[in-house]
Amino acid sequence: MPELPEVETVCRGLAGALTGKRLTRVLQRRPDMRFPFPEGLSQMMTGQRVKHVRRRAKYGLIDLSNDQTVIFHLGMSGRMRIEAKQDEEALGKHDHLYVACEDGISVAFNDPRRFGFVDLSATDALSENRFLRDLGPEPLDDAFSSASLSEALAGKATPIKSALLDQRVVAGLGNIYVCEALFESGISPKRLARSVPGRRAERLVPAIKSVLARAIKRGGSTLRDYVHVDGQLGYFQHDFQVYGREGELCKTPGCGHLVKRIVQSGRSTFFCSHCQR
């Protein structure tokens, strides 16, 4: 599933193509994806200009000139494909939502598995939307600090890996980048979350920000179905320190230990038991 850096990359691509443009045609090619399309979605979008495209956690937000916001989630296999031309006859069976713009470009939401979805909300009511209302702080914002993380983790008896995947603690983090950030901060994924506040949180927060910033710069990680809006691949997977490297040597100079894999809350966790305590 695309994580924060992948969604950020997609939103930046869409922003460059759509911002300021009027939407001339919106076509729903099936009644639903993971959930039914919002009633009246096509009519609400058609004729509107795109004011902003932004991200919240793992959700993309498209703000329209009628003060409505389209919310999209890519699910397991979803992608947004931008084309320099408009050709409805060329749409594939998995192109479920098609948007044409006044300047001739088009965007298709393609999702073979249909775990992605689209929702609609008044822009000023986004904080009440069912998908967004319980989200924690954005990890790249100044509001996410060692102090705020320490407060969120206080008293939690769950492993820190599981706590960081809780979107109420911090929004947008997923399995890949939590593994990488825990390695970079030298914290064991098995350590109880309540033991992290303080000095460990002071190491962990900068590590999270650094890993995410580097991943965004590299265009995210290409795993399974994920590609950019222009079809290009992300490259951060070549920089993984532990994720997916079970049985390989730890990259810390002089360590000499092997990367291990365990399962936590049904998810694979990769770490170095020597470097992470």
C-alpha positions as CSV (number, residue, x, y, z in Angstrom):
1,M,0.0,0.0,0.0
2,P,1.4,3.4,-0.9
3,E,2.6,5.3,2.2
4,L,3.1,9.0,2.9
5,P,6.0,9.6,0.5
6,E,4.2,7.9,-2.3
7,V,1.0,9.8,-1.8
8,E,2.9,13.1,-1.4
9,T,4.7,12.4,-4.8
10,V,1.3,11.6,-6.4
11,C,-0.2,14.8,-5.0
12,R,2.7,16.9,-6.2
13,G,2.3,15.5,-9.7
14,L,-1.4,16.1,-9.7
15,A,-0.9,19.7,-8.4
16,G,1.4,20.5,-11.3
17,A,-1.1,19.2,-13.8
18,L,-4.4,20.4,-12.3
19,T,-4.0,23.5,-10.2
20,G,-6.0,26.4,-11.7
21,K,-7.6,24.2,-14.4
22,R,-11.3,23.9,-15.0
23,L,-12.7,20.3,-15.1
24,T,-14.8,19.9,-18.2
25,R,-15.9,16.3,-17.9
26,V,-16.0,13.8,-15.0
27,L,-16.9,10.2,-15.9
28,Q,-17.6,7.5,-13.3
29,R,-17.2,4.2,-15.1
30,R,-18.6,2.0,-12.3
31,P,-20.8,2.7,-9.3
32,D,-18.1,2.0,-6.7
33,M,-14.5,1.1,-5.8
34,R,-13.9,0.1,-2.2
35,F,-17.0,2.2,-1.3
36,P,-19.7,3.6,-3.6
37,F,-18.8,6.9,-5.3
38,P,-20.4,9.8,-3.5
39,E,-23.8,10.7,-4.8
40,G,-23.6,13.5,-7.3
41,L,-19.7,13.4,-7.5
42,S,-19.5,14.0,-11.3
43,Q,-22.0,16.9,-11.2
44,M,-20.2,18.4,-8.2
45,M,-16.8,18.3,-9.9
46,T,-17.8,19.2,-13.5
47,G,-17.2,22.9,-14.3
48,Q,-15.2,23.6,-11.2
49,R,-11.6,24.8,-11.0
50,V,-9.0,23.1,-9.0
51,K,-7.7,25.4,-6.3
52,H,-5.2,23.1,-4.5
53,V,-4.0,19.5,-4.5
54,R,-2.6,18.5,-1.1
55,R,-2.1,15.5,1.1
56,R,-3.3,14.6,4.6
57,A,-1.8,11.4,6.0
58,K,-2.2,8.8,3.2
59,Y,-5.1,10.7,1.6
60,G,-5.0,13.0,-1.4
61,L,-7.2,16.2,-1.3
62,I,-8.3,18.1,-4.3
63,D,-9.9,21.4,-3.3
64,L,-12.4,22.8,-5.8
65,S,-13.7,26.3,-6.5
66,N,-17.2,25.5,-5.2
67,D,-15.6,24.9,-1.7
68,Q,-15.9,21.1,-2.0
69,T,-12.9,18.8,-1.6
70,V,-12.4,15.5,-3.3
71,I,-10.7,13.0,-1.0
72,F,-9.0,10.0,-2.6
73,H,-7.1,7.0,-1.2
74,L,-5.0,4.8,-3.5
75,G,-5.6,1.6,-1.6
76,M,-3.4,-1.4,-2.5
77,S,-3.0,-0.9,-6.2
78,G,-4.4,2.4,-7.1
79,R,-2.6,5.1,-9.2
80,M,-3.5,8.4,-10.8
81,R,-2.4,8.5,-14.5
82,I,-2.1,11.8,-16.2
83,E,-2.4,11.9,-20.0
84,A,-1.6,14.8,-22.3
85,K,-4.7,14.0,-24.4
86,Q,-8.3,13.1,-23.9
87,D,-9.4,9.8,-25.3
88,E,-12.2,8.0,-23.5
89,E,-12.1,5.1,-26.0
90,A,-8.5,4.3,-24.8
91,L,-9.6,3.9,-21.1
92,G,-8.9,0.5,-19.6
93,K,-11.2,-1.8,-17.6
94,H,-9.6,-0.7,-14.4
95,D,-9.8,3.1,-15.1
96,H,-12.7,3.7,-12.8
97,L,-12.8,7.6,-12.6
98,Y,-11.9,9.8,-15.6
99,V,-11.4,13.6,-15.4
100,A,-10.9,15.8,-18.4
101,C,-9.5,19.4,-18.1
102,E,-10.0,22.5,-20.2
103,D,-6.4,22.4,-21.5
104,G,-6.7,19.0,-23.0
105,I,-5.1,16.8,-20.4
106,S,-6.9,14.0,-18.5
107,V,-6.5,12.1,-15.3
108,A,-7.6,8.5,-14.7
109,F,-7.9,6.8,-11.4
110,N,-6.8,3.2,-12.1
111,D,-7.2,0.5,-9.5
112,P,-7.3,-3.2,-10.5
113,R,-8.0,-4.4,-7.0
114,R,-10.5,-1.6,-6.1
115,F,-9.3,-1.1,-2.6
116,G,-8.9,2.6,-3.3
117,F,-11.8,5.0,-2.9
118,V,-13.1,8.5,-3.5
119,D,-15.1,10.7,-1.0
120,L,-16.4,14.2,-1.1
121,S,-16.6,16.8,1.7
122,A,-17.2,20.5,2.1
123,T,-13.7,22.0,2.4
124,D,-14.5,23.7,5.7
125,A,-15.8,20.4,7.2
126,L,-12.8,18.2,6.4
127,S,-11.9,17.9,10.1
128,E,-15.3,16.1,10.6
129,N,-14.9,13.7,7.7
130,R,-14.9,10.1,8.8
131,F,-11.6,9.3,7.3
132,L,-9.8,12.4,8.6
133,R,-11.3,13.3,11.9
134,D,-9.2,11.1,14.2
135,L,-5.8,11.6,12.5
136,G,-2.8,12.6,14.5
137,P,-0.3,15.3,13.6
138,E,1.6,15.3,10.3
139,P,5.1,13.9,10.8
140,L,6.7,16.6,8.6
141,D,4.9,19.5,10.4
142,D,6.5,21.4,13.2
143,A,3.7,20.3,15.5
144,F,5.1,16.8,15.4
145,S,7.9,17.1,18.0
146,S,9.7,14.9,20.6
147,A,7.4,16.6,23.2
148,S,4.2,15.8,21.3
149,L,5.3,12.3,20.5
150,S,6.3,11.7,24.2
151,E,2.8,12.9,25.3
152,A,1.1,10.6,22.8
153,L,3.1,7.5,23.8
154,A,2.9,8.1,27.6
155,G,1.6,5.0,29.3
156,K,1.2,2.9,26.1
157,A,2.0,-0.8,26.7
158,T,2.1,-1.6,23.0
159,P,5.4,-2.1,21.1
160,I,6.7,1.2,19.6
161,K,6.4,-0.2,16.1
162,S,2.6,-0.8,16.6
163,A,2.2,2.6,18.2
164,L,3.7,4.4,15.3
165,L,1.4,2.7,12.9
166,D,-1.6,4.0,14.9
167,Q,-2.8,6.9,12.8
168,R,-4.1,8.7,15.9
169,V,-0.5,8.9,17.2
170,V,1.0,10.3,14.0
171,A,-0.6,10.5,10.6
172,G,0.6,8.8,7.5
173,L,3.3,6.5,8.7
174,G,3.3,2.9,7.3
175,N,5.3,-0.2,7.8
176,I,8.2,0.6,5.5
177,Y,9.1,3.9,6.9
178,V,8.5,3.0,10.5
179,C,11.0,0.1,10.2
180,E,13.5,2.5,8.6
181,A,13.0,5.3,11.2
182,L,13.4,2.9,14.1
183,F,16.6,1.6,12.7
184,E,17.9,5.1,12.1
185,S,17.1,6.1,15.7
186,G,18.6,2.9,17.2
187,I,15.3,1.9,18.8
188,S,14.1,-1.7,18.9
189,P,10.7,-2.2,17.4
190,K,9.9,-4.5,20.3
191,R,10.5,-1.8,22.9
192,L,7.3,-0.7,24.7
193,A,6.0,2.6,23.6
194,R,5.8,4.0,27.1
195,S,9.6,3.7,27.4
196,V,10.3,5.9,24.4
197,P,9.2,9.4,25.7
198,G,12.2,11.6,26.5
199,R,15.6,10.9,25.0
200,R,14.5,8.2,22.7
201,A,11.7,10.3,21.3
202,E,14.4,13.1,20.7
203,R,16.2,10.6,18.5
204,L,13.1,9.1,16.9
205,V,11.3,12.3,15.7
206,P,14.3,13.6,13.6
207,A,14.7,10.1,12.2
208,I,11.1,9.9,11.1
209,K,11.4,13.3,9.4
210,S,14.7,12.5,7.8
211,V,13.5,9.1,6.4
212,L,10.3,10.6,5.0
213,A,12.1,13.6,3.5
214,R,14.6,11.4,1.7
215,A,11.9,9.1,0.5
216,I,9.9,12.0,-1.0
217,K,13.1,13.3,-2.7
218,R,13.6,9.9,-4.2
219,G,10.0,9.6,-5.4
220,G,8.9,7.0,-2.9
221,S,9.5,3.3,-3.0
222,T,8.4,1.1,-5.9
223,L,6.8,-2.0,-4.4
224,R,4.3,-4.1,-6.3
225,D,1.9,-1.7,-8.1
226,Y,3.2,1.8,-7.1
227,V,4.4,4.2,-9.8
228,H,4.2,8.0,-10.2
229,V,1.5,9.8,-12.0
230,D,3.7,9.9,-15.1
231,G,4.5,6.2,-14.9
232,Q,8.0,6.6,-13.6
233,L,9.3,4.5,-10.7
234,G,10.3,5.6,-7.2
235,Y,13.8,4.8,-6.1
236,F,14.0,4.9,-2.3
237,Q,13.8,1.1,-2.0
238,H,17.5,1.1,-3.1
239,D,18.2,3.1,0.1
240,F,16.5,0.7,2.5
241,Q,18.7,0.0,5.6
242,V,16.6,-2.9,7.0
243,Y,13.2,-3.2,5.2
244,G,13.0,-6.4,3.1
245,R,16.7,-7.3,4.0
246,E,16.1,-10.3,6.3
247,G,19.3,-12.4,6.5
248,E,21.5,-9.7,5.0
249,L,24.3,-7.9,6.9
250,C,23.4,-4.8,8.8
251,K,24.7,-1.7,6.9
252,T,26.0,-0.1,10.1
253,P,29.8,-0.1,9.7
254,G,31.5,-2.6,12.0
255,C,28.2,-4.2,13.1
256,G,28.5,-7.6,11.5
257,H,25.0,-8.8,12.5
258,L,22.2,-9.9,10.2
259,V,18.9,-8.1,9.7
260,K,16.1,-10.0,11.4
261,R,12.4,-10.3,10.6
262,I,9.6,-10.7,13.1
263,V,5.8,-10.3,12.7
264,Q,4.1,-7.7,14.8
265,S,0.3,-7.1,14.5
266,G,0.3,-9.1,11.3
267,R,3.0,-7.0,9.7
268,S,6.6,-7.9,8.9
269,T,9.2,-5.9,11.0
270,F,12.8,-5.8,9.9
271,F,15.5,-4.7,12.3
272,C,19.0,-5.2,13.7
273,S,18.9,-6.5,17.2
274,H,22.5,-5.3,17.8
275,C,22.0,-1.7,16.7
276,Q,18.5,-1.3,17.9
277,R,17.9,-1.5,21.7
